Amino acid sequence: MMNQQIEQRILRLPQVMELVGLRKTAVYQRIKENSFPAPIKLGSASGWIQRDIEDWINQQVARQQGQ
């Protein structure tokens, strides 16, 4: 159970951009195209679930290695 709680960390946009190497406009364009995880609302702010971002990164690596 403890691991699951750690994986549920919420990331803000600057952290997401640093992890995936994309700028803000590229992140939001991919969200619009349904090819990137959408943020969750945190009151007036939003954030991404860390596990969702890690899964997206792993999918990109797998896709690249599969070519």
N, C-alpha and C positions, 0 to 999 in steps of 0.2 A: 504493500500500500504506500509506503513512504516514497518509493521510486515514482509512482504514478503522480503523486503530488508535486514532486520536483519537475516532472515533465510538463506539468500544466502551467508553467511560468508564462506570464504575459510579456510580450515584447512590444516596445514602441517603435514607431517608424524609423528613427535613426539606427536602432539596433538591427532591424530587419534589413535596411539598406546595406549596412555593413556586412551582414552575414551573406546576403545573396549577391552583392556586388552590382546592384541596380540603383539608379536614381529614382527619386520620388515619382516622376512622370512615367517611368517605365513600369514601376510597381503597379501604379493605378491603371495603366493601360492594360496590363496583363490581368488584373482583377476584372476589368470590364470585359475582356475576352474569355473570362472563366478559365484562365490558364495559370492562375496564382491564387492562393488562399485569400479569402476576404477577411477583413478585420472584424472583431467583435466590438460592440459598443460598450464603453466603460463610462457611463454617464454622458458627459459632453465630449469625452475623448474616445479614442479607439485604440485597439492593440491587437496583436496577433498571438495565437497560441504557439509557443515555441515548437511543440511537436509537429504542428502543421507545416511550419517553415522547414524544419529538419526533414520531414517527409518529402516536401517539394524539392529540396536540394538533392536528396537521394534519388528521386525520380529523374532529375536532370542528368545526374551522373550516370545512372543506369541507361538512360536513353542514348547518351553520348557513347558509352561503351558498347552498346548494341549495334552501333552503325558500322 
